[in-house]
């Protein structure tokens, strides 16, 4: 009993439970996919429920009743740009390779995070609803930068063809961003919603994390021939260690409040986005390498974010 009390004094056991729960959900999704229980079609349907229903509900519910001035600030935007710019510069410098298909993937997967499926739900689960509102703003702003940067990098390095205008249109019509826009609209005019709707959206928001993590687990494919493991280690180090630490330094230096700083750490500590595998497959990147990186950063980020949040909260 005395030992448990000493452990509890050092480690937030509630945080341990939440991250163990997250890791278990990813593992369940992964194993279910390997066993054929969560087939490709079922996993697609699960992802669609999270993407079209649960995540938009979470984002709208966390933003609609907040004051716009509380959500967006010059410091937040500046911090986001500095963190992304720093990681892009580091990834270009460290990910050198004669193989363009490997280098292009390593560069984009070092900064392009899974902010929607992973970042926002994890922030909501660990830091609360108010933090989720700030996370939603970071998601919206970062995605407007990440998608064109990723498409441009892959097409330029691999000499591939891509319709950048189409990709930007897909961002503009993304249900997650539409929910953010509507939520910010309600926040701007101070328009409330009926109590029953608020309750229902709250219930849907609670489901966003478990469903999203199951879908992430079901989408992981840790396979590939002759994967350059040293380069995977570099991607993991940049994405789940360097990026959140740089976020902590940048937001602390800009003098933002503690909650915003912690949100930035979690959001930028999110694993590499699963969508980068799709972009790599379409635009000349090494698919096997991209797949392994998504898997490695997902597992590593759950562990690294637990450590980081234990230290800063």
C-alpha positions as CSV (number, residue, x, y, z in Angstrom):
1,X,0.0,0.0,0.0
2,X,2.8,2.4,0.9
3,X,4.5,1.6,-2.4
4,X,1.3,2.4,-4.3
5,X,1.0,5.7,-2.5
6,X,4.6,6.6,-3.4
7,X,4.0,5.7,-7.1
8,X,0.8,7.8,-7.1
9,X,2.7,10.7,-5.7
10,X,5.1,10.6,-8.7
11,X,2.8,9.4,-11.5
12,X,-0.7,10.6,-12.3
13,X,-2.5,7.2,-12.2
14,X,-5.5,8.6,-13.9
15,X,-3.3,9.7,-16.8
16,X,-1.8,6.2,-16.8
17,X,-5.3,4.7,-17.1
18,X,-6.3,7.0,-19.9
19,X,-3.2,6.2,-22.0
20,X,-3.3,2.5,-21.3
21,X,-6.9,2.6,-22.5
22,X,-5.8,4.4,-25.7
23,X,-3.0,1.9,-26.4
24,X,-5.4,-1.0,-25.7
25,X,-8.0,0.4,-28.3
26,X,-5.3,0.8,-30.9
27,X,-4.1,-2.8,-30.2
28,X,-7.6,-4.2,-30.3
29,X,-8.2,-2.5,-33.7
30,X,-4.9,-3.8,-35.0
31,X,-5.4,-7.4,-33.8
32,X,-9.0,-7.4,-35.0
33,X,-7.8,-6.4,-38.5
34,X,-5.1,-9.1,-38.5
35,X,-7.7,-11.8,-37.4
36,X,-10.2,-10.7,-40.1
37,X,-12.8,-9.6,-37.6
38,X,-12.4,-5.9,-38.6
39,X,-12.3,-6.3,-42.3
40,X,-11.2,-3.5,-44.7
41,X,-14.8,-2.7,-45.4
42,X,-15.8,-2.7,-41.7
43,X,-12.8,-0.5,-40.9
44,X,-13.7,1.9,-43.6
45,X,-17.2,2.2,-42.2
46,X,-15.8,2.7,-38.7
47,X,-13.6,5.5,-40.0
48,X,-16.5,7.1,-41.8
49,X,-18.6,7.1,-38.6
50,X,-15.7,8.8,-36.8
51,X,-14.9,11.2,-39.7
52,X,-18.4,12.2,-40.7
53,X,-20.3,12.1,-37.4
54,X,-18.3,11.8,-34.2
55,X,-15.3,14.1,-34.9
56,X,-17.5,16.9,-36.3
57,X,-19.8,16.5,-33.2
58,X,-16.8,16.8,-30.9
59,X,-15.4,19.9,-32.7
60,X,-18.7,21.7,-32.9
61,X,-19.6,20.8,-29.2
62,X,-16.2,22.1,-28.0
63,X,-16.3,25.4,-29.9
64,X,-19.9,26.7,-30.3
65,X,-20.3,28.2,-26.8
66,X,-16.8,29.7,-26.5
67,X,-15.9,33.3,-27.2
68,X,-13.9,33.6,-30.5
69,X,-11.3,35.8,-28.8
70,X,-10.6,33.0,-26.4
71,X,-9.9,30.5,-29.2
72,X,-7.7,32.4,-31.7
73,X,-4.8,34.7,-30.8
74,X,-1.7,36.0,-32.6
75,X,0.5,33.9,-30.3
76,X,-1.4,30.7,-31.2
77,X,-1.0,31.4,-35.0
78,X,2.6,32.5,-34.7
79,X,3.5,29.4,-32.6
80,X,1.9,27.1,-35.0
81,X,3.8,28.6,-38.0
82,X,7.1,28.5,-36.1
83,X,6.7,24.9,-35.0
84,X,5.7,23.6,-38.4
85,X,8.5,25.7,-40.1
86,X,11.1,24.4,-37.7
87,X,10.1,20.8,-38.2
88,X,10.0,21.1,-42.0
89,X,13.5,22.6,-41.9
90,X,14.8,19.8,-39.6
91,X,13.2,17.1,-41.6
92,X,14.7,18.3,-44.9
93,X,18.1,18.5,-43.2
94,X,18.1,15.1,-41.4
95,X,16.3,13.0,-44.0
96,X,18.9,12.9,-46.7
97,X,18.7,9.9,-49.1
98,X,19.6,9.1,-52.7
99,X,16.2,7.4,-53.0
100,X,13.7,10.2,-53.7
101,X,10.7,8.0,-52.8
102,X,12.2,7.4,-49.3
103,X,13.3,10.9,-48.7
104,X,10.0,12.5,-49.7
105,X,8.1,10.2,-47.4
106,X,10.5,10.8,-44.5
107,X,10.2,14.5,-44.8
108,X,6.4,14.8,-44.9
109,X,5.8,12.1,-42.2
110,X,8.2,14.0,-39.9
111,X,5.7,17.0,-39.6
112,X,2.3,15.9,-41.0
113,X,0.4,14.8,-37.9
114,X,-2.8,13.0,-37.3
115,X,-4.5,16.0,-35.7
116,X,-8.1,15.1,-36.4
117,X,-8.4,11.4,-35.7
118,X,-5.8,11.4,-32.9
119,X,-5.0,14.9,-31.7
120,X,-8.3,16.5,-31.0
121,X,-9.9,13.4,-29.3
122,X,-6.8,12.8,-27.2
123,X,-6.8,16.5,-26.1
124,X,-10.5,16.2,-25.2
125,X,-9.9,13.0,-23.2
126,X,-6.8,14.3,-21.3
127,X,-7.2,18.0,-21.0
128,X,-10.9,18.6,-21.2
129,X,-13.6,20.3,-23.4
130,X,-12.1,23.8,-23.2
131,X,-8.8,22.5,-24.5
132,X,-10.5,20.6,-27.3
133,X,-11.8,24.0,-28.6
134,X,-8.2,25.2,-28.9
135,X,-7.1,21.9,-30.4
136,X,-9.9,22.3,-33.1
137,X,-8.4,25.7,-34.1
138,X,-4.9,24.2,-34.3
139,X,-6.4,21.4,-36.4
140,X,-8.0,23.8,-38.9
141,X,-5.0,26.1,-39.3
142,X,-2.4,23.3,-39.5
143,X,-4.4,21.2,-42.0
144,X,-4.6,24.2,-44.4
145,X,-0.8,24.2,-44.3
146,X,0.0,20.5,-44.0
147,X,-2.0,19.2,-47.0
148,X,-0.6,21.6,-49.7
149,X,2.9,21.2,-48.2
150,X,2.7,17.4,-48.3
151,X,1.3,17.2,-51.8
152,X,3.9,19.8,-53.1
153,X,6.8,18.0,-51.5
154,X,5.9,14.5,-52.8
155,X,5.2,15.8,-56.3
156,X,8.4,17.9,-56.5
157,X,10.8,15.3,-55.1
158,X,9.2,12.3,-56.9
159,X,8.5,14.3,-60.1
160,X,4.9,13.1,-59.9
161,X,1.6,14.7,-61.0
162,X,-1.0,16.0,-58.6
163,X,-4.0,18.2,-58.7
164,X,-3.3,20.6,-55.8
165,X,-6.5,22.6,-56.4
166,X,-8.5,19.3,-56.0
167,X,-6.7,18.6,-52.7
168,X,-7.5,22.1,-51.4
169,X,-11.1,21.7,-52.4
170,X,-11.2,18.5,-50.4
171,X,-9.9,20.3,-47.4
172,X,-12.6,23.1,-47.8
173,X,-15.4,20.5,-48.0
174,X,-14.0,18.3,-45.2
175,X,-16.8,17.7,-42.6
176,X,-14.4,18.3,-39.7
177,X,-13.6,21.8,-41.0
178,X,-17.3,22.5,-41.8
179,X,-18.1,21.6,-38.2
180,X,-15.3,24.0,-37.1
181,X,-16.6,26.8,-39.3
182,X,-20.2,26.3,-38.0
183,X,-19.0,26.1,-34.4
184,X,-17.0,29.3,-34.8
185,X,-20.0,31.0,-36.4
186,X,-22.1,30.1,-33.3
187,X,-19.3,31.4,-31.1
188,X,-19.1,34.7,-33.0
189,X,-22.8,35.5,-32.6
190,X,-23.2,33.8,-29.2
191,X,-26.1,31.6,-30.4
192,X,-27.0,28.8,-28.0
193,X,-28.4,25.4,-29.0
194,X,-31.2,23.5,-27.3
195,X,-30.3,21.6,-24.2
196,X,-31.2,18.2,-25.7
197,X,-29.0,18.9,-28.7
198,X,-26.1,19.8,-26.4
199,X,-26.5,16.6,-24.4
200,X,-26.7,14.5,-27.6
201,X,-23.6,16.1,-29.0
202,X,-21.8,15.5,-25.7
203,X,-22.6,11.8,-26.0
204,X,-21.4,11.6,-29.5
205,X,-18.2,13.5,-28.5
206,X,-17.4,10.9,-25.9
207,X,-17.4,8.2,-28.6
208,X,-15.0,10.1,-30.9
209,X,-11.8,8.8,-29.2
210,X,-12.6,5.1,-28.9
211,X,-14.0,4.8,-32.4
212,X,-11.2,6.8,-33.9
213,X,-8.5,4.8,-32.1
214,X,-10.1,1.5,-33.2
215,X,-10.1,2.7,-36.8
216,X,-6.5,3.8,-36.5
217,X,-5.5,0.4,-35.2
218,X,-7.4,-1.3,-38.0
219,X,-5.6,0.8,-40.6
220,X,-2.0,0.2,-39.4
221,X,0.1,-2.0,-41.8
222,X,3.6,-2.6,-40.3
223,X,4.9,-4.3,-43.5
224,X,7.3,-3.5,-46.2
225,X,10.4,-5.0,-47.8
226,X,13.9,-3.7,-46.9
227,X,12.5,-0.9,-44.8
228,X,15.3,1.6,-43.8
229,X,14.8,1.3,-40.0
230,X,17.3,4.1,-39.3
231,X,15.2,6.5,-41.3
232,X,12.1,5.2,-39.5
233,X,13.8,6.0,-36.2
234,X,14.6,9.5,-37.5
235,X,10.9,10.1,-38.5
236,X,9.7,8.8,-35.1
237,X,12.2,11.0,-33.2
238,X,11.3,14.1,-35.2
239,X,7.5,13.5,-35.1
240,X,6.8,12.3,-31.6
241,X,9.8,13.7,-29.6
242,X,11.2,16.8,-31.3
243,X,8.0,18.3,-32.5
244,X,6.1,18.4,-29.1
245,X,9.3,19.6,-27.3
246,X,9.7,22.4,-29.9
247,X,6.0,23.2,-29.4
248,X,6.6,23.4,-25.6
249,X,9.5,25.8,-26.1
250,X,7.8,27.9,-28.7
251,X,4.5,28.4,-26.9
252,X,6.3,28.9,-23.6
253,X,8.5,31.6,-25.2
254,X,5.4,33.3,-26.7
255,X,3.9,33.5,-23.2
256,X,0.6,31.7,-24.0
257,X,-1.4,30.3,-21.1
258,X,-0.6,26.9,-19.7
259,X,-3.7,25.2,-21.2
260,X,-2.9,26.4,-24.7
261,X,0.8,25.4,-24.3
262,X,-0.3,21.9,-23.3
263,X,-2.7,21.6,-26.1
264,X,0.1,22.5,-28.5
265,X,2.3,19.8,-27.1
266,X,-0.4,17.1,-27.5
267,X,-1.5,18.2,-31.0
268,X,2.1,18.4,-32.3
269,X,3.0,15.2,-30.5
270,X,0.3,13.3,-32.5
271,X,1.6,10.5,-34.7
272,X,2.0,10.7,-38.4
273,X,-1.3,11.0,-40.3
274,X,-2.6,7.8,-41.9
275,X,-3.4,10.0,-44.9
276,X,0.3,10.4,-45.6
277,X,0.4,6.7,-46.6
278,X,-2.3,7.4,-49.2
279,X,-0.5,10.5,-50.5
280,X,2.7,8.5,-50.7
281,X,1.0,5.7,-52.7
282,X,-0.5,8.2,-55.2
283,X,2.5,10.5,-55.6
284,X,5.5,8.2,-56.0
285,X,6.5,7.7,-52.3
286,X,7.7,4.4,-50.8
287,X,4.5,2.8,-49.6
288,X,6.1,0.2,-47.4
289,X,8.2,2.8,-45.7
290,X,5.2,5.1,-45.2
291,X,3.2,2.3,-43.7
292,X,5.8,1.3,-41.1
293,X,6.3,5.0,-40.1
294,X,2.6,5.4,-39.5
295,X,2.6,2.3,-37.3
296,X,5.8,3.2,-35.4
297,X,4.8,6.8,-34.7
298,X,1.3,5.8,-33.5
299,X,2.6,3.4,-30.9
300,X,5.5,5.7,-29.9
301,X,3.3,8.8,-29.6
302,X,1.0,7.2,-27.0
303,X,4.0,6.5,-24.9
304,X,5.8,9.8,-25.5
305,X,2.6,11.9,-24.9
306,X,2.0,10.1,-21.6
307,X,5.6,11.0,-20.4
308,X,5.3,14.6,-21.7
309,X,1.9,15.2,-20.1
310,X,3.1,13.7,-16.8
311,X,5.9,16.2,-16.8
312,X,4.0,19.4,-17.8
313,X,0.5,19.0,-16.2
